[in-house]
């Protein structure tokens, strides 16, 4: 089975969604699982977490990383994946 890391920022934007993290985790695992992808979900709690999680995924050889959040989350993840095979 293919692996992926889903990095979720539950506090992105103006709509705080910390109470929905369980639903988001289930949704990510369900949808990716339907496509044969085993998802590990990581929740950010501070600035820099998304970057660290993405770098850990690269170091572990994970082929896919999904950024779920706002511009800051996407920027941290994307900048960590540049010039990698992930």
PyMOL commands that set and color helices and strands:
alter all, ss='L'
color gray80, all
select helices_A, chain A and resi 18-33+49-59+71-81
alter helices_A, ss='H'
color red, helices_A
select strands_A, chain A and resi 2-8+37-43+64-68
alter strands_A, ss='S'
color yellow, strands_A
deselect
rebuild
show_as cartoon
